[in-house]
Amino acid sequence: MTDAPDTGFTLDRRAFLTAAAAGLGGVALAACTRSPSPRAPTPVNGNAVSVAEAARPHTGRTVDVAVSPQATDVDLGGVQVRTLAYGNTIPGPVIRANVGDDVVVTLTNGLDHDTSVHWHGIALRNDMDGVEPASPNIGPGQQFTYRFSVPHSGTYWAHPHVGLDTDYGLYLPVIVDDPNEPGDYDAEWIVVLDDWTDGIGPGPEQIFAKLQSDGMGSMGGSGGMGNMPGMGAMGHGSARSSALLGADGGDVEYPYYLINGRIPSAATTFTAIPGQRVRIRIINAGADTAFRIALAEHTMTVTHADGYPVAPVDVDALLLGMGERYDVIVTVKDGLFPLVAAAEGKNAQARALLRTGAGAVPDSAFVPREFSGRVGTVDTFVVADSVLLPPGRPQVNLAANLGASMMDYNWTINGRPYDQAEPLTVRQGQRARLTFTNMTMMWHPMHLHGHTFQVVKPDGAAGPRKDTVMVLPMRSLAVDLIADNPGDWMLHCHNGYHQESGMMTRLEYAG
């Protein structure tokens, strides 16, 4: 097999720090004819939002980016698809800034329907979150400018928050650097994982319609799991169970799984020099797939979870649910090695290649032995002392009970779909304990906008700081958060089909 061109995100550390200092925050993409721009709504707790924004760090530097979501033709590696993307690539161009920079993103909607951009994981001002009602959807041909400061370093990403657009190619990495971070590594890779059907199998709308028509009662008796009778012609099949997920892999089996927009037979190739230390930023942009990822013959040292430092831990493989991100450090060996991301419970995989020297490309079905070694999950990690929440007892207890209707494809929080949701309520400055209780037989990656939370381990110890966490079937998981970012924020499952069918509510600030 001939290696595909290196279409991955690879940067020498000195190069990207120089670029950041020069203000190269992104790439201007093709725009459309302008029509009147939507106005941002008056923010909930408007004065408090402005006060919180003023309290964030500000460098005085602005990173200007132009982004145009549009229909385009994309080469996945010998497979041509017509899809939706930011510009003409999947993922879209990286947006990069330093802590305290003001990010100004002008979005021109080249789609035939409303869109938005949600800045996943960034604790930004509420009226720039990219989700109604806090910030407006942008109509076809319209333009809107997102303006916000970035208060924390880390690995983030951006995607729409309208309908099923999360299962197309509309996503891009967002990296926030801390110039004061020691950065004991020589190079950096950005690895974006995805499950893919658009332009190959059934489109997301077809999949969703089939899920709704079949309902959960016809899906193997698993309460919303992957065995979908009669769906083989639509690119689906019987998902296998996963001990790590405590259930089947998901509701959808995809024709392809991608790393940086490439199918396994035309994998992205990263290059390095033997002995170099490489920071790998891993983002799961999938809609319905958890990935178990490993670099063959290498140990990964996990340093960050969802952008926040953890006490470093060596693992052989990592499990990522949709929306999660992990940063790892790898000291690369001499040769050619596959970076394999198995679609957990779905008997398929994505992959990239690391080339530091001579070596033959392994068979596409190659499974790294690391998959059977130490697999890092949220239970593995402990928050770094530098970002530990201040000690204290919760001042308010919040509950998010995750449920489903067995007769149709309806997912709920606290017994209600989103259009009937009763928001969770906090007050500015409170320490809140949020307890997820999963009463379904499906795992759910739960994401809170505008905040990070600290996972509470069963013994009460502090787990990692995160904004997205997997809640396993018939299990409870508690997290603590500080209500320090006023507004009206979404809390939802990051399975795109569960979210669209109702598994979403709001966290609101009272007063």
Secondary structure, 3 states (H helix, E strand, C coil): CCCCCCCCEEEEHHHHHHHHHCCCCCCCCCCCCCECCCCCCCCCCHHHHHHHHHHCCCCCCEEEEEECEEEEEEECCCCEEEEEEECCCCCCCCEEEECCCEEEEEEECECCCCECCEEECCCCCHHHCCCCCCCCCECCCEEEEEEEECCCCEEEEEECCCCCHHHCECCEEEEEECCCCCCCCCEEEEEEEEEECCCCCCCHHHHHHHHHHHCCCCCCCCCCCCCCCCCHHHCCCCCCEECCCCEECCCCCCCEEEECCECHHHCCEEECCCCCEEEEEEEECCCCCCEEEEECCCCEEEEEECCEEEEEEEECEEEECCCCEEEEEEECCCCEEEEEEEECCCCEEEEEEEECCCCCCCCCCCCCHHHHCCEECHHHCCECHHHCCCCCCCCEEEEEEEEEECCCCEEEECCECHHHCCCEEECCCCEEEEEEEECCCCCEEEEECCCCEEEECCCCCEEEEECEEEECCCCEEEEEEECCCCCEEEEEECCHHHHHCCCEEEEEECC
